[in-house]
Amino acid sequence: MATIAEPIVATPRFRRVLRRLDMTLFTVCAILIVDQLAASAAIGVQSIFWWVLTFVLFFIPYGLITAELGSAYPEEGGIYAWVRRAYGKRWAGRTAWLWWVNVAFWMPSVYILFAGILAELVAPDMSLLAKLAITLGLTWLTVGISIVTLDVGKWVPNVGAAFKAAIMLAIGVGGIAYAARHGAANEFSIKTLSPSWGASFAFLPVIVYNFLGFELMSGAGEEMKNPARDVPRAIVTSGSVIAFFYILATVGILLALPVKEIGLIEGLPDTFRRLFGNSPAGSAAATTLTAMALYTFVANMVTWTIGANRSAAEAAQRGDLPAIFASTHRRFQTPVSAAILTGVIASVVLILYALLASSAEDLFWTIFAFSSVVFLLPYFLLFLSFLKLRRIDADTPRPYRVPGGQGTALALSGLCMLFIAQAIVFFIYQPGAFDPAYALAVGGGTLMTLLAGEILIRVGKRPDHGDPANG
């Protein structure tokens, strides 16, 4: 008979400061990613088809599954806690490691994009070295913000969520208005909406990637006021808002810019300039929206850093990662060591990949793809844990339950894992433009990350002392 791990905590250790609105805004800020809009729009008009398909077949099932897990198991650590209950210490340690380290890998790509857009705005001739300096500065600013107490730090993502909604709305409505005056920049027809095989599939996994993050707020499960009630409602509300704004903004970009003019870094500034023109008022609007977009980059990294650091700290406190991850700030009781290690790894990754990159755009995409593959791997364990906990822990009350029986649960989980698998494949293999060096950088980096995790798990291993979660 399978043994269930005891709850990770018996009594609350943190102040419960997250209300439903905070959780909704936190999730919107985590999932609604402005910096990847250009990459998804670069697929072309067919991206609308992929957005809708991914929303129906992946985003909705994934949201339902996460709502059940988050309301049934509101423990600090989120995805780490769920995997530990289902598969024990070792798999939980692997999950916590990948969940945490991907943020450290991802951060340089986001801030390289920040520096590139800032250069477009104020210094078009900015050197790659200057952009690297900006990236390093923002990395350590994020570390500092993530260390402060959550009732203060939560306002960074809350404001970021509001800015993201405003930006998406401006792009969508602005694109429609632009097309009404000048005509659509791309052809919208059954033919262009239909999927096609080619190099554009390199950007297809970005759509799956952009829909991930529902489980992030559960990383602070013990800091929620009423997780059993609020987690499902926050997921429904935030999911509806996120899907609407993603599709609206993608349509706006495609109405305003020809696909061939959409750059990974220049995409947003170019869209704003096209929508609002070069008049003083138009330039002011474009500059304001670009500045708001830059703020959302920081807010997004703060959001993910907060969640990932708490999962790593929880794993370390349970002996599933080295003890250094467990150290907390004396005053704020936040995972300070995990935060500092995030900054160190992000800085090292940035410098190493910068030596190989020929441009900021090249540097951005290589780091982004590598971090994304690392990020996607734990989701297999999330969906497998959902299925196993349904089977071996059926007596635990589930304030929200995915509709249907075990067959439905199996079908939805399998569908979600198929989407995750194709995203990983297309991040490494680019149809029509396969680059062995790029594939080696992404795939090799992922394998080295997995190996490093195995070493850390062995270092962090402690005697079980009767802990049943000793898989």
C-alpha positions as MATLAB code, in Angstrom:
seq = 'MATIAEPIVATPRFRRVLRRLDMTLFTVCAILIVDQLAASAAIGVQSIFWWVLTFVLFFIPYGLITAELGSAYPEEGGIYAWVRRAYGKRWAGRTAWLWWVNVAFWMPSVYILFAGILAELVAPDMSLLAKLAITLGLTWLTVGISIVTLDVGKWVPNVGAAFKAAIMLAIGVGGIAYAARHGAANEFSIKTLSPSWGASFAFLPVIVYNFLGFELMSGAGEEMKNPARDVPRAIVTSGSVIAFFYILATVGILLALPVKEIGLIEGLPDTFRRLFGNSPAGSAAATTLTAMALYTFVANMVTWTIGANRSAAEAAQRGDLPAIFASTHRRFQTPVSAAILTGVIASVVLILYALLASSAEDLFWTIFAFSSVVFLLPYFLLFLSFLKLRRIDADTPRPYRVPGGQGTALALSGLCMLFIAQAIVFFIYQPGAFDPAYALAVGGGTLMTLLAGEILIRVGKRPDHGDPANG';
ca = [
       0.000    0.000    0.000;
       1.349    3.451   -0.900;
       2.421    5.674    1.964;
       1.494    9.338    2.065;
       4.014   11.860    3.296;
       2.847   13.821    6.294;
       1.909   17.450    5.654;
       5.017   19.533    5.297;
       3.973   21.716    8.220;
       1.680   21.238   11.183;
       1.290   24.857   12.193;
       1.632   28.075   10.201;
       5.114   29.596   10.210;
       4.354   32.717    8.193;
       2.022   35.681    8.303;
      -1.039   35.097    6.138;
      -0.979   38.236    3.985;
      -2.172   37.048    0.552;
      -5.835   37.710   -0.201;
      -7.693   36.533   -3.283;
      -7.031   39.791   -5.143;
      -3.313   39.540   -4.326;
      -3.252   35.951   -5.575;
      -5.104   36.874   -8.753;
      -2.771   39.773   -9.503;
       0.267   37.679   -8.542;
      -0.815   35.006  -11.042;
      -1.612   37.527  -13.785;
       1.825   39.083  -13.281;
       3.491   35.652  -13.354;
       1.784   34.336  -16.488;
       0.985   37.438  -18.538;
       4.437   37.974  -20.049;
       4.857   41.112  -22.134;
       8.451   40.301  -23.104;
       7.421   37.219  -25.125;
       4.637   38.835  -27.153;
       6.937   39.556  -30.092;
       8.188   35.967  -30.156;
       4.666   34.555  -30.301;
       3.523   37.111  -32.900;
       6.580   36.218  -35.021;
       4.812   32.930  -35.878;
       2.493   35.039  -38.013;
      -1.292   35.171  -38.259;
      -1.396   31.429  -37.633;
      -0.341   32.238  -34.057;
      -4.008   33.100  -33.358;
      -4.910   29.497  -34.174;
      -2.188   28.234  -31.845;
      -3.226   30.582  -29.028;
      -6.833   29.341  -29.191;
      -5.855   25.672  -29.550;
      -3.384   25.849  -26.649;
      -5.915   27.689  -24.500;
      -8.605   25.045  -25.023;
      -6.496   21.881  -24.948;
      -3.758   22.898  -22.481;
      -4.432   26.056  -20.484;
      -7.916   25.089  -19.272;
      -6.990   21.490  -18.234;
      -3.776   22.723  -16.611;
      -5.696   25.384  -14.668;
      -8.266   22.851  -13.439;
      -5.559   20.438  -12.275;
      -3.598   23.153  -10.483;
      -6.762   24.440   -8.800;
      -7.394   20.999   -7.312;
      -3.818   20.562   -6.093;
      -3.504   24.102   -4.728;
      -6.759   23.965   -2.767;
      -6.246   20.410   -1.465;
      -2.576   20.856   -0.462;
      -1.981   24.507    0.545;
       1.558   23.927    1.816;
       4.604   26.151    1.509;
       6.621   24.983   -1.488;
       3.763   24.458   -3.944;
       4.801   22.089   -6.736;
       7.655   20.756   -4.583;
       5.214   19.834   -1.803;
       2.864   18.064   -4.222;
       5.626   16.003   -5.814;
       6.997   15.097   -2.380;
       3.644   13.762   -1.278;
       3.285   11.722   -4.447;
       6.814   10.517   -5.209;
       8.953   11.153   -2.147;
      12.114   13.019   -1.258;
      14.347   12.386   -4.244;
      11.868   13.420   -6.940;
      10.806   16.350   -4.796;
      14.431   17.463   -4.570;
      14.791   17.247   -8.345;
      11.627   19.284   -8.775;
      12.724   21.970   -6.340;
      16.130   22.201   -8.013;
      14.778   22.567  -11.556;
      12.012   24.899  -10.407;
      14.501   27.146   -8.640;
      17.453   27.090  -11.022;
      15.390   27.817  -14.139;
      14.590   31.243  -12.717;
      18.288   31.954  -12.279;
      18.853   30.876  -15.897;
      15.835   32.788  -17.217;
      16.634   36.073  -15.492;
      19.548   37.061  -17.764;
      17.431   36.596  -20.902;
      14.673   38.846  -19.543;
      17.095   41.567  -18.516;
      19.061   41.360  -21.755;
      15.722   42.067  -23.428;
      15.197   44.937  -20.952;
      18.587   46.408  -21.861;
      17.919   46.000  -25.584;
      14.586   47.807  -25.390;
      16.070   50.511  -23.158;
      18.798   51.015  -25.757;
      16.148   51.350  -28.478;
      14.515   54.016  -26.345;
      17.477   56.146  -25.234;
      20.755   54.926  -26.788;
      20.463   52.933  -30.038;
      24.242   52.540  -30.252;
      24.597   51.030  -26.777;
      27.300   48.350  -26.745;
      26.710   44.746  -25.737;
      29.028   45.342  -22.750;
      26.808   48.184  -21.491;
      23.750   45.971  -21.896;
      25.465   43.272  -19.853;
      26.162   45.798  -17.076;
      22.492   46.815  -16.995;
      21.486   43.149  -16.877;
      23.742   42.474  -13.905;
      22.412   45.505  -12.043;
      18.789   44.456  -12.545;
      19.600   40.906  -11.478;
      20.803   42.058   -8.085;
      17.954   44.543   -7.713;
      15.577   41.591   -8.126;
      17.488   39.645   -5.488;
      17.094   42.543   -3.056;
      13.354   42.931   -3.655;
      12.739   39.202   -3.233;
      14.354   39.291    0.220;
      11.939   41.835    1.735;
       8.813   40.565    3.477;
       5.992   39.413    1.215;
       3.436   41.970    2.373;
       5.825   44.595    0.956;
       7.250   42.630   -1.971;
       3.779   41.652   -3.232;
       3.173   45.221   -4.433;
       5.797   44.884   -7.157;
       3.839   42.143   -9.000;
       0.505   43.767   -8.145;
       1.496   46.983   -9.933;
       3.118   44.907  -12.670;
      -0.169   43.077  -13.325;
      -1.991   46.398  -13.757;
       0.710   47.676  -16.142;
       0.592   44.465  -18.187;
      -3.165   44.715  -18.604;
      -2.854   48.355  -19.700;
      -0.105   47.501  -22.231;
      -1.995   44.557  -23.698;
      -5.155   46.641  -23.986;
      -3.268   49.497  -25.653;
      -1.656   47.140  -28.189;
      -4.913   45.340  -28.977;
      -7.149   48.394  -29.281;
      -4.372   50.405  -30.930;
      -3.807   47.659  -33.511;
      -7.496   47.545  -34.383;
      -7.596   51.342  -34.728;
      -4.429   51.315  -36.869;
      -5.866   48.671  -39.203;
      -9.098   50.641  -39.532;
      -7.117   53.682  -40.754;
      -4.325   52.053  -42.774;
      -5.381   48.479  -43.376;
      -3.997   45.356  -41.685;
      -0.238   44.850  -41.951;
      -0.779   41.117  -42.495;
      -3.458   39.154  -44.321;
      -6.067   37.637  -42.020;
      -7.730   34.716  -43.827;
      -8.486   31.021  -43.444;
      -5.222   30.296  -45.260;
      -3.011   32.501  -43.034;
      -4.772   31.328  -39.861;
      -4.107   27.677  -40.751;
      -0.981   26.076  -39.223;
       1.998   25.344  -41.453;
       5.258   23.489  -40.957;
       8.432   25.552  -41.021;
      10.925   27.662  -39.134;
       8.118   29.545  -37.376;
       7.608   26.430  -35.220;
      10.699   27.569  -33.312;
       8.430   30.130  -31.643;
       5.481   27.767  -31.069;
       6.699   26.557  -27.650;
       6.636   30.191  -26.497;
       2.842   30.015  -26.527;
       2.857   27.011  -24.179;
       5.519   28.712  -22.078;
       3.444   31.903  -21.860;
       0.536   29.979  -20.349;
       2.515   28.470  -17.446;
       2.580   29.657  -13.833;
      -0.724   28.809  -12.113;
       1.114   26.819   -9.453;
       3.518   29.641   -8.607;
       1.286   31.291   -5.995;
       1.075   27.951   -4.156;
       4.796   28.294   -3.454;
       3.592   30.638   -0.700;
       0.675   28.414    0.324;
       1.058   29.105    4.048;
       0.998   32.844    3.419;
      -2.526   32.767    1.942;
      -5.486   33.761    4.076;
      -7.889   31.152    2.681;
      -6.240   28.962    0.028;
      -9.017   26.343   -0.110;
     -11.492   28.987   -1.243;
      -9.243   31.485   -2.990;
      -6.884   29.321   -5.113;
      -9.566   27.983   -7.498;
     -11.267   31.369   -7.796;
      -7.969   33.169   -8.413;
      -7.097   30.653  -11.145;
     -10.452   31.072  -12.916;
     -10.304   34.873  -12.762;
      -6.656   35.239  -13.704;
      -6.879   32.565  -16.420;
      -9.754   34.352  -18.148;
      -7.936   37.701  -18.016;
      -4.653   36.201  -19.250;
      -6.142   34.390  -22.253;
      -8.109   37.469  -23.344;
      -5.149   39.829  -23.171;
      -2.694   37.452  -24.872;
      -4.923   36.970  -27.896;
      -5.927   40.649  -28.047;
      -2.325   41.877  -27.936;
      -1.089   39.337  -30.492;
      -3.822   40.425  -32.896;
      -2.845   44.066  -32.268;
       0.806   43.458  -33.139;
      -0.094   41.540  -36.298;
      -2.501   44.258  -37.418;
       0.217   46.903  -37.042;
       3.476   45.183  -38.060;
       4.296   42.856  -40.978;
       5.629   39.549  -39.677;
       9.016   40.111  -41.319;
       9.446   43.344  -39.287;
       8.740   41.775  -35.883;
      12.037   41.533  -33.992;
      12.481   39.669  -30.726;
      13.882   42.751  -28.997;
      12.590   45.627  -31.127;
       9.063   44.170  -31.440;
       7.395   46.112  -28.625;
       8.966   49.557  -29.243;
       8.321   49.193  -32.984;
       4.683   48.315  -32.306;
       4.184   51.301  -30.009;
       5.754   53.680  -32.542;
       3.627   52.260  -35.356;
       0.434   52.536  -33.321;
       0.901   56.040  -31.939;
       2.984   57.740  -34.634;
       5.780   60.307  -34.362;
       3.791   63.297  -33.129;
       4.765   64.673  -29.693;
       1.682   63.071  -28.124;
       2.283   59.792  -29.972;
       5.936   59.690  -28.980;
       5.022   60.385  -25.356;
       2.469   57.558  -25.376;
       4.952   55.133  -26.951;
       7.664   56.093  -24.464;
       5.290   55.737  -21.495;
       4.100   52.298  -22.587;
       7.673   51.158  -23.237;
       8.688   52.297  -19.744;
       5.709   50.430  -18.280;
       6.759   47.335  -20.230;
      10.262   47.574  -18.796;
       8.810   47.738  -15.286;
       6.816   44.566  -15.970;
      10.048   42.733  -16.817;
      11.310   43.447  -13.308;
       7.919   42.641  -11.757;
       7.810   39.329  -13.581;
      11.227   38.277  -12.367;
      10.403   39.338   -8.810;
       7.225   37.242   -8.926;
       8.972   34.080  -10.128;
      11.959   34.601   -7.828;
       9.696   34.869   -4.777;
       7.899   31.622   -5.624;
      10.975   29.637   -6.661;
      13.049   30.682   -3.639;
      10.327   29.567   -1.247;
      10.138   26.152   -2.901;
      13.925   25.731   -2.717;
      14.042   26.850    0.918;
      11.279   24.412    1.848;
      13.148   21.596    0.105;
      16.342   22.457    1.969;
      14.553   22.566    5.324;
      13.305   19.055    4.630;
      16.768   17.809    3.628;
      15.977   17.435   -0.071;
      18.441   20.161   -1.126;
      21.635   21.374    0.601;
      21.066   23.307    3.820;
      22.451   26.529    2.344;
      19.127   27.042    0.506;
      17.248   27.032    3.821;
      18.863   30.100    5.382;
      16.308   32.844    6.078;
      16.646   36.565    6.696;
      16.705   37.292   10.418;
      14.146   40.099   10.166;
      11.985   39.263    7.147;
      12.050   35.439    7.455;
      12.521   35.183    3.698;
      14.879   32.695    1.959;
      17.890   35.000    1.710;
      20.481   32.398    0.699;
      18.321   31.057   -2.119;
      17.862   34.621   -3.353;
      21.586   35.384   -3.293;
      22.416   32.094   -5.036;
      19.892   33.029   -7.733;
      21.834   36.231   -8.342;
      25.174   34.436   -8.433;
      24.040   31.786  -10.924;
      22.240   34.343  -13.119;
      25.404   36.438  -13.274;
      27.614   33.461  -14.170;
      25.205   32.228  -16.872;
      25.006   35.706  -18.373;
      28.774   36.028  -18.634;
      29.279   32.505  -20.041;
      26.643   32.831  -22.751;
      27.760   36.379  -23.585;
      31.121   34.954  -24.635;
      29.319   32.825  -27.254;
      26.726   35.323  -28.501;
      27.218   37.609  -31.475;
      24.367   39.981  -30.573;
      21.923   40.820  -27.793;
      19.101   39.106  -29.702;
      21.168   35.957  -30.170;
      22.105   36.007  -26.477;
      18.471   36.535  -25.455;
      17.032   33.618  -27.401;
      19.741   31.068  -26.525;
      19.482   31.727  -22.781;
      15.697   31.874  -22.971;
      15.425   28.528  -24.782;
      17.861   26.831  -22.385;
      16.086   28.123  -19.273;
      12.704   27.214  -20.767;
      13.612   23.556  -21.272;
      14.783   23.373  -17.649;
      11.578   25.124  -16.593;
       9.289   22.763  -18.502;
      10.672   19.478  -17.132;
       9.044   19.674  -13.637;
       5.596   19.967  -15.214;
       5.697   16.279  -16.107;
       5.974   15.610  -12.368;
       3.172   18.047  -11.568;
       0.676   16.220  -13.777;
       1.904   12.772  -12.699;
       1.590   13.839   -9.031;
      -1.980   14.950   -9.643;
      -2.848   11.487  -10.960;
      -1.038    9.616   -8.207;
      -2.470   11.703   -5.356;
      -5.951   11.153   -6.770;
      -5.286    7.425   -6.424;
      -3.325    7.082   -3.177;
      -4.706   10.042   -1.212;
      -8.353   10.040   -2.194;
      -9.516   10.769    1.374;
      -7.927   14.218    1.557;
     -10.699   16.841    1.221;
     -10.606   18.603   -2.136;
     -12.424   21.949   -1.909;
     -12.222   22.011   -5.694;
     -12.181   18.840   -7.786;
     -11.568   18.504  -11.536;
     -14.902   17.435  -13.071;
     -15.174   13.835  -14.235;
     -13.699   10.616  -12.937;
     -10.242    9.117  -13.092;
     -10.527    8.609  -16.843;
     -11.042   12.334  -17.374;
      -8.147   13.114  -15.039;
      -5.897   10.757  -16.993;
      -6.941   12.220  -20.354;
      -6.416   15.834  -19.260;
      -3.031   15.100  -17.677;
      -1.876   13.197  -20.758;
      -2.933   16.049  -23.010;
      -1.037   18.566  -20.890;
       2.110   16.421  -20.921;
       1.937   16.166  -24.723;
       1.958   19.953  -24.953;
       4.934   20.154  -22.591;
       6.815   17.512  -24.601;
       6.327   19.269  -27.947;
       7.446   22.567  -26.417;
      10.708   20.975  -25.241;
      11.319   19.403  -28.653;
      10.790   22.654  -30.554;
      12.931   24.659  -28.136;
      15.842   22.373  -29.045;
      15.029   21.447  -32.633;
      14.113   24.313  -34.985;
      12.358   22.985  -38.132;
      13.727   24.478  -41.329;
      16.705   26.112  -39.649;
      18.359   23.465  -37.489;
      21.552   24.729  -35.877;
      23.645   21.951  -34.245;
      25.633   24.457  -32.153;
      22.438   26.021  -30.817;
      20.891   22.602  -30.103;
      24.066   21.571  -28.271;
      24.040   24.751  -26.190;
      20.415   24.240  -25.144;
      20.430   20.448  -24.816;
      23.906   20.243  -23.315;
      23.140   22.969  -20.798;
      20.007   21.092  -19.749;
      21.911   17.827  -19.218;
      24.557   19.605  -17.141;
      21.791   21.176  -15.050;
      20.238   17.769  -14.382;
      23.638   16.365  -13.388;
      24.286   19.278  -11.028;
      20.894   18.661   -9.445;
      21.700   15.010   -8.785;
      24.900   16.034   -7.016;
      23.099   18.622   -4.877;
      20.370   16.171   -3.917;
      23.006   13.728   -2.665;
      24.753   16.507   -0.733;
      21.480   17.636    0.819;
      20.299   14.162    1.767;
      19.763   13.676    5.503;
      18.631   10.706    7.565;
      14.897   10.161    7.150;
      14.094    9.822   10.866;
      10.932    8.013   10.035;
       9.834   10.386    7.333;
       7.632    8.373    4.983;
       8.402   10.612    2.073;
      11.652    8.862    1.335;
      11.155    7.858   -2.288;
];
